[in-house]
Amino acid sequence: MIIGFLSLEIHFPYSHSLKEKRKALKSFKDRVTRRHNVAFAELDYQDKWQRTKIGLVTLNTNRKPVDKLFNRIIADAEKSIDGDIINTKIDYF
């Protein structure tokens, strides 16, 4: 069993409040969890209104489907999030 963990660190340059940041994150979370079988959580910078770190987790018996899934999620984030992805990291357990 492969457990895949994707972390994304995102900068929201146009966000002017925590409310705006949370609205953007909720929209992204709803879209990703509806399309893909992943768990989603905000991991860090909850009190910062222009920065966040999110984590996504999924399980599979093989590593290749997890890689494909995370690459699709990263591509979706780059297209749909009104911000800059600062860092991405994928870990396997």
C-alpha positions in Angstrom: 0.0 0.0 0.0 1.3 3.4 -1.0 0.3 6.5 0.9 1.0 9.7 -1.1 1.3 13.1 0.5 1.3 16.3 -1.6 2.0 19.7 0.1 1.5 23.0 -1.7 2.7 26.3 -0.4 0.7 29.1 -2.0 1.0 32.9 -2.0 -2.1 35.0 -2.6 -0.9 38.4 -3.6 -4.4 39.8 -4.3 -5.9 38.7 -1.0 -6.7 41.5 1.5 -8.2 39.5 4.3 -8.4 36.0 5.8 -11.9 35.8 4.5 -10.7 36.2 0.9 -8.0 33.6 1.4 -10.4 31.1 2.9 -12.9 31.7 0.1 -10.3 30.9 -2.5 -9.1 27.8 -0.5 -12.6 26.5 -0.1 -13.3 26.8 -3.8 -10.1 24.9 -4.6 -10.8 22.3 -1.9 -14.4 21.7 -3.1 -13.2 21.3 -6.7 -10.3 18.9 -5.9 -12.2 16.7 -3.4 -15.2 16.4 -5.8 -13.0 15.3 -8.7 -10.4 13.2 -6.9 -10.3 10.8 -4.0 -8.1 12.9 -1.7 -8.1 14.2 1.9 -7.4 18.0 2.1 -6.2 20.1 5.0 -4.7 23.5 5.6 -1.4 22.8 7.4 0.2 26.1 8.2 -0.2 29.9 8.0 -3.8 29.8 9.1 -3.5 33.4 10.5 -1.7 34.8 7.4 -4.0 36.3 4.8 -1.6 36.1 1.8 0.0 32.7 2.4 -1.0 29.1 3.1 0.3 25.6 3.1 -2.1 22.8 2.2 -1.7 19.0 2.3 -3.5 16.4 0.2 -3.3 12.6 0.9 -4.4 9.6 -1.1 -3.9 5.8 -1.0 -3.2 3.3 -3.8 -1.6 0.0 -4.3 0.9 1.4 -6.9 2.9 4.6 -7.0 2.3 5.5 -10.6 -1.4 6.4 -10.2 -0.6 8.5 -7.2 2.0 10.4 -9.3 -0.5 11.0 -12.1 -3.1 12.2 -9.6 -0.8 14.6 -7.9 0.5 16.0 -11.2 -3.2 16.6 -12.3 -3.9 18.4 -9.0 -0.8 20.6 -9.3 -1.7 21.5 -12.9 -5.3 22.3 -11.7 -3.9 24.5 -8.9 -1.7 26.4 -11.3 -4.6 27.2 -13.6 -7.4 27.8 -11.1 -5.8 29.4 -8.0 -5.5 33.2 -8.1 -2.0 33.1 -6.6 1.5 31.8 -6.9 2.5 28.3 -6.0 5.8 28.8 -4.0 6.6 25.2 -3.3 5.4 21.7 -4.0 6.5 18.5 -2.4 5.4 14.9 -2.8 6.3 12.2 -0.2 5.4 8.5 -0.2 5.0 6.3 2.8 
